[in-house]
Amino acid sequence: MINSSLVLSIVTFIYGFSAVMYTSAWIFGKDAPARIARFVGMVGICGNLVGFLMRWSESYGHGYGHIPLSNLYESLAFFALTIALISLVIELRYRNYMISTFAMPLAFLALAYASLSPGISDKIQPLIPALKSNWLTTHVVTCFLGYAGFATAFGIGIMYLVRAWVPTSEGGLISRLPEGYVLDELIQKTVMFGFLFLTVGIITGAVWANSAWGSYWSWDPKETWSLITWFVYAIMLHLRYMRGWGGEKIAVLSIVGFMAVMFTYFGVNYLPGLHSYGSM
Amino acid sequence: MNKKQVGKGPMGTLWGVFSSVRLSVIVLTLLAVTSIIGTVIPQNASPLMYVDRFGEAAYGVLNFLDIFDMYHSWWFQLLMVLLGINLVVCSLDRFPGMLKIVRRRQRFAPGRYQRAFKGDTLRFIGAPEEIAHDLSRRLRSVMGRITLVGEGTSWFLYAEKGRWTRMGVFVVHASVILLLAGGLLGSLFGFEGYMNIPEGETAREVKLRGSDATIPLEFSLRCDDFDVSFYDTGAPNEYRSDLVVVEEGGEVLSKRIVVNDPLRYKGISIYQSSYGQVAPESIDFSFTSKSSGMNYSRTGTMGEPIVIPEGLGTFTPMHFANNYTFRGHAVGDTVLAVLEVEGKAPLQLALPIKFASFDRMRGGAVAVTIGDFEHRYYTGLQVTKDPGVWLVYAGFVLLIIGCYITFFMSHRGYMVEVAPVKKGATVTLYGNANKNKLGMEMAIRRLTEKLEKETRALEGQVKR
């Protein structure tokens, strides 16, 4: 029987194929594989969206309908969707497929982790009382848009460092990466995008917490880690704007920042608190 | 880094320190790094647990540094105060200069666009003056109000947009100050506590969190009913309490609250946060003798000894515990009791309600099972007062607006140069932006392409 888990498993392979095509476009310096990769990536995004919507409707079949953003599996599926979508938008806007070459593998990994890891259950579970709120959608969607922005910045940061540290040969792999200054500005743009949405995500979380538990901030590990992440990127933006940092230093910071994001997302599950995705 | 220092001397130096971005970066880094501690070491747990985990000596040191309640420690608060002062001084230091920039009249000099992004040069047919006037009409929708300046034989079009967006960063900083002020106000004049009210009873005292103190509310709360419902999977679906506010003997307000829908009255918010079984007045016990197989039923109350027949001893129910942990396993509500048999040491018994034959596993001469008792819930309510919350919310709104202005809007300047050549003029677009220079570059490129296309359509020919 076709269900959302099956659809999302298939999408995993579609993303994987798209990532492979992007990489071969890069390696062989040809445009044709990139065009295929773009098309396949779009198919993947549609499939990902269909899987998301199917899961939403399936939850109604179980008698407790809710938006599929309530556990690790569902959040990873949504994370993959946002990464793929953002990288494709940047690709089309900047007419350069290299961004997707580095971001599509991340979308693939996120979904592969969700679909294949034995520790992650794809069962549709009912919402516990604390999650029953209209804030759930806004809070989770904005947080993940933020995460996706930072993930893209991370991919671009890696690209920048590869370009800066690996010796370039005329017509070689490295020379096909976008110009350093373009990457530099893209890191900044994606970080600003991520920062705005992380800010909105933290704020919606705080307002929700205040309406659910009577305290907008309680230093729960997830809250604290999201604030740490916010601090890291705030520092980065200040260094950039006020101290003129750029290039490699900013690329390194985009990677450090993403480590904080990843810890906020996954690491916190191993710490006590309200946000751990329970038993996953 | 800011350039000017207000005067000299210690005040000037201090001002210089507090208005520096270096201090902001240091304070933010310290906040980020120290915040990690509290996510790794559980906060506000019992001293026993800490001693068990870290040892006596380390506990002493860590406790001295307030590590176990670090987010409320003097040094963490000090960091936040430093951040606040830094923000205020920074903003005061830079605001006048920025205001001057924002208020300054636009200057019309080609030199200002020397380092701007420059588009491809297009060639138009016609008189330069006419072309310039025509362009200023066509570009108005994109560039805003255009000023035409003639210089020698050339014409220059100047336009500017979003000068005020340079103020966005002050909006962000003001919002953070509001957040800090709101937090401070809440911690000074607010409180956070809880109260447990059994169904049918009325209460007024709030136990404060993190201390043994209680404070009375201005009104009383009665819990008429509590209910918990479960999904088929056994996971909780909804906790709800029917609450009534009683003031001076009269019922003022009644509301059914659930987890995400609190009751608010006179600045106090009351939230559903937990529940439990009220310790029953009396419980039916059943004693099974191992040797005779006989069952004896008795009704007991806490602290009252029951003598079991056949000389099997004296049984005393001592305590009704919610969510009892038996050898590391959560066994739920449990009756704790003592069994005394002559000539033997008294025995502690745990009798979980959920597992009726639990005591049989002990393999004693008598097995105790729990029969009927009156089931009554109490509702666990979180009670808070936070007069600073509106400042914080205002800060939230400003923060989002400020971030949007700062990140996605910029101060953009345009210049179009119309220079005469034989039978026409060359047209070049220049663009400047204080942020998102790549975006400006693309905008100029697209605008140039668009102009070229339109002109080609108009004139039926194009020359580059």
Contacts between the chains, C-beta under 8 A, distances in Angstrom:
chain1	res1	chain2	res2	distance
A	63	B	232	7.9
A	64	B	231	6.5
A	64	B	237	7.8
A	125	B	233	7.1
A	125	B	235	6.9
A	126	B	231	4.4
A	126	B	233	6.4
A	126	B	235	5.6
A	126	B	237	6.7
A	128	B	235	6.3
A	128	B	236	6.1
A	129	B	236	5.9
A	129	B	237	7.0
A	129	B	238	5.6
A	129	B	239	5.5
A	129	B	258	6.8
A	129	B	259	4.0
A	129	B	260	7.5
A	129	B	272	7.9
A	130	B	259	5.6
A	130	B	260	7.4
A	132	B	238	7.6
A	132	B	258	7.7
A	132	B	259	6.8
A	132	B	260	5.7
A	133	B	260	4.2
A	182	B	438	6.7
A	185	B	436	7.6
A	185	B	437	6.8
A	185	B	438	4.3
A	186	B	438	7.7
A	189	B	436	7.1
A	189	B	438	7.6
A	192	B	407	3.9
A	192	B	408	7.4
A	193	B	407	7.6
A	195	B	403	6.8
A	195	B	407	7.0
A	196	B	400	7.7
A	196	B	403	4.9
A	196	B	404	6.4
A	196	B	407	5.7
A	196	B	408	7.6
A	199	B	399	6.1
A	199	B	400	6.4
A	199	B	403	5.5
A	200	B	400	5.8
A	203	B	396	4.6
A	203	B	399	6.9
A	203	B	400	6.6
A	206	B	392	7.8
A	206	B	396	7.2
A	207	B	393	7.3
A	207	B	396	7.1
A	210	B	389	6.6
A	211	B	260	6.3
A	211	B	261	7.9
A	211	B	262	6.9
A	212	B	259	6.0
A	212	B	260	4.8
A	212	B	262	7.9
A	212	B	271	7.0
A	213	B	271	5.8
A	213	B	273	6.7
A	213	B	382	6.2
A	214	B	192	7.3
A	214	B	262	6.5
A	214	B	269	4.9
A	214	B	270	7.9
A	214	B	271	4.5
A	214	B	382	5.0
A	214	B	383	7.6
A	214	B	384	3.9
A	214	B	386	7.9
A	215	B	192	6.2
A	215	B	382	8.0
A	215	B	384	6.2
A	215	B	386	7.6
A	216	B	386	7.9
A	216	B	389	6.6
A	216	B	392	6.1
A	217	B	183	7.5
A	219	B	38	6.2
A	219	B	43	6.8
A	219	B	71	4.5
A	221	B	39	4.1
A	224	B	35	5.2
A	224	B	36	7.9
A	224	B	38	6.3
A	224	B	39	4.9
A	224	B	71	8.0
A	225	B	39	6.2
A	227	B	35	6.5
A	228	B	32	4.8
A	228	B	35	5.2
A	228	B	36	6.6
A	231	B	28	5.0
A	231	B	29	7.6
A	231	B	31	5.8
A	231	B	32	3.8
A	231	B	35	7.7
A	232	B	32	6.0
A	234	B	28	5.9
A	235	B	25	5.5
A	235	B	28	4.9
A	235	B	29	6.2
A	235	B	32	7.4
A	238	B	21	5.8
A	238	B	24	5.9
A	238	B	25	6.0
A	238	B	28	7.6
A	239	B	25	6.5
A	242	B	1	7.3
A	242	B	21	4.2
A	243	B	1	7.1
A	243	B	21	6.1
A	243	B	25	7.9
A	268	B	39	7.5
A	271	B	39	5.7
A	271	B	40	7.1
A	272	B	42	6.1
